[in-house]
């Protein structure tokens, strides 16, 4: 049997998934760079800042809990009325 190879850190939000750098300092600098860079971009800045916070949440337990709560709320909001009948 082949050994389980770690494919590196990934961040998932709903059905979307994005690979991240393997080292903590690289993830932290990427996340901080996205948050700071989002301050200077007029329209897409909020999305870039949110992506930076999601990258930072990989290494921060408090931000990870916030991201998981947000993901659960998003999933509940996206369900259709027919899905509500299935969950009882």
C-alpha positions in Angstrom: 0.0 0.0 0.0 1.4 3.4 -0.9 2.0 5.9 1.9 -0.5 8.7 2.4 1.1 11.8 0.8 0.0 15.2 2.0 -0.8 17.3 -0.9 -0.3 20.5 1.1 -2.6 22.9 2.8 -5.9 23.7 1.1 -8.7 26.0 2.0 -12.3 25.2 1.2 -15.3 27.4 1.4 -18.5 25.6 0.2 -17.7 23.8 -3.0 -14.6 26.0 -3.8 -11.1 24.8 -2.9 -7.8 26.6 -3.2 -4.3 25.3 -2.6 -2.1 27.1 -0.2 1.7 27.3 0.4 3.0 24.5 2.6 4.9 26.6 5.1 3.3 28.7 7.8 5.3 31.9 7.2 4.4 31.8 3.5 0.6 31.4 4.3 0.8 34.2 6.8 2.6 36.6 4.5 0.2 35.7 1.6 -2.8 36.3 3.8 -1.4 39.6 5.2 -0.5 40.7 1.7 -4.0 40.1 0.4 -5.6 41.9 3.3 -3.3 44.9 2.9 -3.5 44.8 -0.9 -7.3 44.8 -0.7 -7.2 48.2 1.0 -5.9 49.7 -2.1 -8.2 48.2 -4.7 -11.4 50.2 -5.0 -14.2 47.6 -6.0 -12.7 44.2 -5.7 -10.9 45.1 -2.4 -13.6 43.5 -0.1 -13.3 40.2 -1.9 -9.5 40.3 -1.8 -9.6 41.2 1.9 -12.0 38.4 2.6 -9.8 35.9 0.8 -6.8 37.1 2.8 -8.7 36.5 6.1 -9.6 33.0 4.9 -5.9 32.3 4.2 -5.0 33.6 7.7 -7.7 31.4 9.2 -5.7 28.3 8.4 -3.2 29.1 11.2 -5.4 31.0 13.6 -7.9 29.0 15.7 -10.2 32.0 16.4 -10.4 32.9 12.7 -10.9 29.2 11.8 -14.0 29.1 14.1 -15.3 32.3 12.5 -14.9 30.8 9.0 -16.6 27.5 9.9 -19.6 29.3 11.4 -19.8 31.5 8.3 -19.6 28.4 6.1 -22.4 26.7 8.0 -24.6 29.8 7.8 -23.9 30.1 4.1 -24.9 26.4 3.5 -28.1 26.8 5.5 -29.0 30.0 3.5 -28.3 28.3 0.2 -30.6 25.3 0.8 -33.7 25.2 -1.3 -37.2 24.7 0.3 -37.2 21.1 -1.1 -34.0 20.4 0.8 -35.7 21.4 4.1 -38.2 18.6 3.6 -35.4 16.1 3.4 -33.8 17.1 6.7 -36.1 16.2 9.6 
